[in-house]
Each structure stands twice: as structure tokens, then as C-alpha cells.
Amino acid sequence: MLGLYVGFIPVGLGLMWHPFLRRLGRTGMQAVLALTVGLLVFLLFDTVAEALELIAAAASVYGGAPLVFLVALLAFLGLIAIGSRRKGAAESRLGVAYRVALGIGLHNLGEGLAIGAAFALGEAALGTFLVIGFTLHNITEGIGIAAPIARERPRLRHFVALAALAGLPAVLGVWIGGFIYSSLAAAIFLALGAGAIAQVIYEVGRLIARQSAEEGAPLLSPATFGGLVAGIIIMYATALMVTA
């Protein structure tokens, strides 16, 4: 149940902003897509930092930091190869949303591991703070998942699937962290998440560039720059809830 409250439910709440996003104009849509990039940029750096911290706690025989960057690079290139096979704008937007959810899901697996380990070690206060912080974090991430499909009308099953893909890994993480915690495994999952997040930043950036070209607008307008900065600030503010 704890994993549901941390992952699935808050991501679902974030996805509920989809009807509001549909009413935005061109400038607003560009700002929201840039907001998504800002969210993901912060999440990328945060994920890499967590993975490096965890791999440092594992035995040096596993390779340390180079292993993290190698796994992240392979995940990035693998997802680029898979994404290149997709055709059509509508399919691409929904595909981007699923890849955003996948990257966030891998990150949430790492968050679940941290929560489960905290409670397993008897650090209830730390575990509670992590739950509160990660819950707020995941609401904003749900908005980021909804942004690429703001101009589409996916069926309800897609919203459920997106929330499950992004949120349910936290449930698995809590269980694993509570019973069999491994710094190496957590670092590898976070490295996979970092690679997936980097690939999504690339995909959403392409969406912004394509939309700007179609409408004859500059790529880096005040709206896109403001959205990018706002996304980073929002994620930083919610991350403070975890480290407070």
C-alpha cells in the first residue's frame, strides 16, 4: 500500500491535469513542454547523483562510476533505437508519454528501494519524510507525463497504463528495499532510469523543435525558457521535502 501512495496515486493525480493542458494555446503548450524538459533535466541529474552515491557504497570490484555511465548510455541508445521505429505524429506523442512514464518508473523503483530500506532499518521518521517528499515529487512528474499528449485524446486505458508504468515500480521497490536491499541493484536501476530520462529529454526537445518550426516560432522563446526554468525550480522545491 505504501508504494501505491508514493507512486501510482500521485502520478495519477498529476495526469488529471490533462484536460486543463488541452485548453492551452500555442505559447502555453510550448511552455508546458519546456516545463516537462525542466522537470526531466533536474530528475536526470538527481538520478545520476543517487546512482553514483549508491555505487560508491558497493564493492569496488563492480567498476564504480563507469558502470553507472555505461548502463545509462546503453539504456539511452537502446531507447533511441526503439523510438526510431515509430511512425506518425500522434503515435510519436503517445510513445513519448510512455517513455516519460518508463523513465520516471525506473526512478521511482529507486525511490521505493530507499523507502523500504529506511523502514527496514527502523528509521521510521526518515521513511515518513521520504514518503511525503516523493509523493509531492510524483504529482509534478504526472504533469510531465501528460504534457506530450496534451493535444491528443488518448483512451482511459492509456492514462491507467501510464500511471501504472510510472507509479507501480515504487511498490516493487518498497518490497525489495524492505526485504533484500542491494546498493548495486539500486544503482543499476537508477542508471537505467537516467538513460531513459535522457532519451525522453531528447524526444520532447524534438517535439518542441518540430512544433516551433511548424508555427514559425523561435525555438528558445520567453515561454519555453520560462517553462524550462520553472520545471527545474518545481522539482528542486519538491526535492527539498525529501532532504529536509
C-alpha positions in Angstrom: 0.0 0.0 0.0 2.8 2.4 0.8 4.2 2.1 -2.7 0.8 2.9 -4.2 0.6 6.1 -2.1 4.1 7.1 -3.2 3.9 6.2 -6.8 0.7 5.2 -8.6 -1.8 7.6 -6.8 0.3 10.9 -7.1 1.2 10.2 -10.7 -2.5 9.6 -11.4 -3.3 13.0 -9.7 -0.7 14.6 -12.0 -2.2 13.0 -15.1 -5.6 14.5 -14.1 -4.2 17.9 -15.3 -4.6 16.7 -18.9 -8.0 18.4 -19.6 -6.5 21.7 -18.4 -3.5 21.3 -20.6 -5.8 20.7 -23.6 -7.1 24.2 -23.3 -3.8 25.9 -23.6 -2.8 27.8 -26.7 0.4 27.5 -28.8 2.5 29.6 -26.4 1.1 27.8 -23.3 1.7 24.4 -24.9 5.3 25.2 -25.7 5.8 26.4 -22.1 4.3 23.2 -20.7 6.5 21.0 -23.0 9.5 23.1 -21.9 8.3 22.6 -18.3 8.5 18.8 -18.9 12.1 19.2 -20.1 12.9 21.2 -17.0 11.4 18.5 -14.7 13.3 15.8 -16.5 16.6 17.7 -16.6 16.5 18.0 -12.8 15.4 14.4 -12.5 18.3 13.3 -14.7 21.0 15.0 -12.5 19.2 13.8 -9.3 19.1 10.2 -10.6 22.8 10.1 -11.7 23.8 11.6 -8.3 21.8 9.0 -6.4 23.3 6.2 -8.6 26.8 7.4 -8.1 26.3 7.6 -4.3 24.9 4.0 -4.2 27.6 2.5 -6.5 30.2 4.1 -4.2 28.8 2.1 -1.3 29.0 -1.2 -3.3 32.2 -3.2 -3.7 34.8 -1.6 -5.9 35.1 -4.8 -8.0 31.8 -3.8 -9.8 33.5 -0.8 -11.5 32.1 2.1 -9.6 31.1 5.3 -11.5 32.0 3.9 -15.0 29.4 1.2 -14.6 26.7 3.8 -13.9 27.5 5.8 -17.0 27.9 2.7 -19.2 24.4 1.3 -18.2 22.9 4.8 -18.7 24.4 5.1 -22.1 23.3 1.7 -23.2 19.7 2.4 -22.0 19.8 5.8 -23.8 21.0 4.3 -27.1 18.6 1.3 -26.8 15.6 3.5 -26.4 16.7 5.8 -29.3 16.9 2.7 -31.5 13.4 1.5 -30.4 11.9 5.0 -30.8 13.3 5.4 -34.3 10.9 2.6 -35.5 7.8 4.6 -34.5 5.9 6.4 -37.2 3.3 9.2 -37.2 2.9 12.3 -35.0 0.1 11.1 -32.8 1.8 7.8 -32.2 5.0 9.6 -31.5 3.4 11.8 -28.9 1.8 8.9 -27.1 5.1 7.0 -27.4 6.9 9.9 -25.8 4.4 9.9 -23.0 5.1 6.2 -22.4 8.8 6.7 -22.5 8.5 9.6 -20.0 6.5 7.2 -17.8 9.1 4.4 -18.2 12.0 6.7 -17.2 10.0 8.0 -14.2 9.0 4.4 -13.3 12.7 3.3 -13.1 13.5 6.3 -11.0 10.5 5.5 -8.7 11.8 2.0 -8.3 15.0 3.5 -6.8 12.8 5.8 -4.6 10.9 2.8 -3.4 14.1 1.0 -2.6 15.2 3.9 -0.4 11.8 4.0 1.4 11.7 0.2 2.0 15.3 0.2 3.3 14.6 3.1 5.7 11.7 1.3 7.3 13.6 -2.0 7.4 16.4 -0.3 9.3 13.9 1.1 11.8 14.3 4.7 10.6 10.6 5.4 10.6 11.0 9.2 10.7 13.3 9.2 7.7 10.9 6.8 5.9 7.9 9.1 6.6 9.8 12.2 5.2 10.7 10.2 2.1 7.1 9.2 1.6 5.9 12.8 1.8 8.6 14.2 -0.4 8.4 11.6 -3.1 4.6 11.9 -3.2 4.8 15.6 -4.0 7.6 14.9 -6.4 5.5 12.3 -8.3 2.5 14.7 -8.7 4.7 17.0 -10.7 6.1 14.1 -12.7 2.5 13.1 -13.6 2.0 16.5 -15.2 5.2 15.9 -17.2 3.8 12.6 -18.5 0.6 14.3 -19.6 2.3 17.2 -21.4 3.3 15.4 -24.6 -0.3 14.2 -25.2 -2.0 17.4 -24.3 -3.2 17.8 -27.8 -4.4 14.2 -28.1 -7.4 12.4 -26.6 -6.0 9.0 -25.5 -8.4 6.4 -24.2 -8.8 6.0 -20.4 -6.8 2.8 -20.5 -3.7 4.7 -21.7 -3.9 7.0 -18.7 -4.2 4.0 -16.4 -1.3 2.3 -18.1 0.8 5.5 -17.9 0.1 5.8 -14.2 0.9 2.2 -13.6 4.1 2.3 -15.7 5.4 5.3 -13.8 4.0 4.6 -10.3 3.8 0.8 -9.7 7.6 0.3 -9.8 7.6 2.2 -6.4 5.6 -0.7 -5.0 8.1 -3.2 -6.2 10.9 -1.0 -4.8 9.4 -0.8 -1.3 9.1 -4.6 -1.2 12.6 -5.2 -2.4 14.1 -2.5 -0.2 12.3 -3.8 2.9 13.5 -7.4 2.5 16.5 -7.6 0.2 18.3 -4.3 -0.3 21.3 -4.1 -2.6 23.2 -0.9 -3.3 24.5 -2.4 -6.6 21.0 -3.3 -7.8 19.6 0.1 -6.8 22.4 1.9 -8.6 21.9 -0.1 -11.8 18.1 0.5 -11.8 18.8 4.3 -11.3 21.3 4.2 -14.1 18.7 2.6 -16.4 16.3 5.4 -15.3 18.9 8.0 -16.1 19.4 6.7 -19.6 15.6 6.6 -20.2 15.2 10.1 -18.9 18.0 11.4 -21.2 16.3 9.8 -24.1 12.9 11.4 -23.2 14.6 14.8 -22.9 15.8 14.3 -26.5 12.3 13.2 -27.7 10.5 16.1 -26.0 13.1 18.5 -27.3 12.4 17.2 -30.8 8.6 17.8 -30.2 9.3 21.4 -29.2 11.6 22.0 -32.2 9.1 20.5 -34.6 6.2 22.4 -33.2 8.2 25.7 -33.3 9.2 25.0 -36.9 5.6 24.3 -38.0 4.3 27.5 -36.5 7.3 29.7 -37.4 8.2 30.4 -33.8 11.7 30.6 -32.3 12.9 27.5 -30.5 14.0 29.4 -27.4 11.2 31.9 -26.8 10.5 33.6 -23.4 7.7 30.9 -22.9 10.0 27.9 -23.5 12.8 29.4 -21.4 10.4 30.3 -18.6 8.9 26.8 -18.7 12.3 25.2 -18.6 13.4 27.2 -15.6 10.0 26.7 -13.9 10.3 22.9 -14.3 13.8 22.9 -12.7 12.6 25.1 -9.8 9.5 23.0 -9.1 11.5 19.8 -9.0 14.1 21.4 -6.8 11.4 22.7 -4.4 9.8 19.3 -4.1 13.2 17.6 -3.7 13.8 19.7 -0.6 10.9 17.9 1.0 13.0 14.7 0.7 16.2 16.1 2.1 14.7 18.4 4.7 
